[in-house]
Amino acid sequence: MLPLNLRALLIIGAFLAFIVVTRKVKKNNVLIEDAVFWVVISCVFVLLALFPGIAINIAFALGFVSPSNFIYLIIIVILLWKVFVNSSEISRLKSKVNELAQEIGLKSIDEKKDAK
């Protein structure tokens, strides 16, 4: 059985995440696609907390001793995946910034040559 305190923590954490995401969306501090990700994750955790049988059955089917360990592993995997996706996006954006800076530098040089 999933401990009651873990179930309460999942529900409280999910609702807090939902509130934070909603406020960030209203202030335009977060993209909608990121907000959808966090809202869906929050909903999944609420479902797992309200219906612990789902987590228990999956955990035992996969060979976990405790459903709590399964829940923690899922949380860690999701967060690691999100960090990886964010890192790859940051790398792509850094590359784009470098390209744009180089283009601006070349245009600046061309404009100086044309001015002479």
C-alpha positions in Angstrom: 0.0 0.0 0.0 1.1 3.5 -0.7 1.7 5.4 2.6 -0.9 8.0 3.3 1.8 10.7 3.8 3.2 10.0 0.3 -0.3 10.2 -1.2 -0.9 13.5 0.6 2.5 14.8 -0.5 1.7 13.9 -4.1 -1.6 15.7 -4.0 -0.3 18.8 -2.3 2.8 18.9 -4.6 0.6 18.5 -7.6 -1.8 21.3 -6.6 1.1 23.6 -5.7 2.7 22.9 -9.0 -0.6 23.7 -10.8 -0.9 27.0 -8.9 2.7 28.0 -9.7 2.3 27.1 -13.4 -1.0 28.9 -13.7 0.6 32.1 -12.2 3.6 31.9 -14.5 1.4 31.5 -17.5 -0.7 34.5 -16.5 2.5 36.6 -16.2 3.8 35.2 -19.5 6.9 33.8 -17.8 6.5 30.3 -19.1 5.7 28.9 -22.5 2.3 27.1 -23.0 4.0 23.9 -24.0 6.0 23.8 -20.8 2.9 24.6 -18.8 1.0 21.8 -20.4 3.9 19.4 -19.5 3.7 20.4 -15.8 -0.1 20.3 -15.6 -0.1 16.8 -17.2 2.5 15.6 -14.7 0.5 17.1 -11.8 -2.6 15.3 -13.0 -0.7 12.0 -13.2 0.5 12.4 -9.7 -3.0 13.2 -8.4 -4.3 10.1 -10.2 -1.5 8.0 -8.6 -2.3 9.4 -5.2 -6.1 9.0 -5.5 -5.9 5.5 -7.0 -2.8 3.9 -5.5 -3.7 0.5 -6.9 -2.3 1.7 -10.3 1.1 2.4 -8.8 1.1 -0.7 -6.7 0.2 -3.0 -9.5 2.8 -1.5 -11.9 5.5 -1.5 -9.2 5.0 -5.1 -8.3 4.8 -6.1 -12.0 8.2 -4.4 -12.6 9.7 -6.0 -9.5 9.8 -3.1 -7.1 9.7 -4.0 -3.4 7.8 -0.9 -2.5 5.4 1.3 -4.6 7.0 4.3 -3.0 10.3 3.4 -4.6 8.5 3.2 -7.9 6.9 6.6 -7.5 10.3 8.2 -6.6 12.0 6.6 -9.5 9.3 7.9 -11.9 9.7 11.4 -10.5 13.5 11.2 -10.9 13.2 9.9 -14.4 10.7 12.6 -15.4 12.9 15.4 -14.0 16.0 14.0 -15.6 14.2 13.8 -18.9 13.0 17.4 -18.5 16.6 18.6 -17.6 17.9 16.8 -20.7 15.3 18.4 -23.0 16.0 21.8 -21.5 19.8 21.4 -21.9 19.4 20.5 -25.5 17.1 23.5 -26.1 19.6 25.8 -24.3 22.4 24.4 -26.5 20.4 25.0 -29.6 19.6 28.5 -28.5 23.3 29.3 -27.7 24.2 28.1 -31.1 21.6 30.4 -32.7 22.7 33.4 -30.6 26.3 32.8 -31.8 25.1 32.6 -35.4 23.1 35.8 -35.1 26.0 37.6 -33.4 28.3 36.6 -36.3 25.7 37.8 -38.8 25.4 41.1 -37.1 29.2 41.5 -36.9 29.5 40.7 -40.6 26.7 43.2 -41.5 28.4 45.8 -39.3 31.7 45.3 -41.2 30.0 45.5 -44.6 28.2 48.7 -43.6 31.5 50.3 -42.5 33.1 49.3 -45.9 30.1 50.8 -47.8 30.3 54.0 -45.8 34.0 54.5 -46.8 
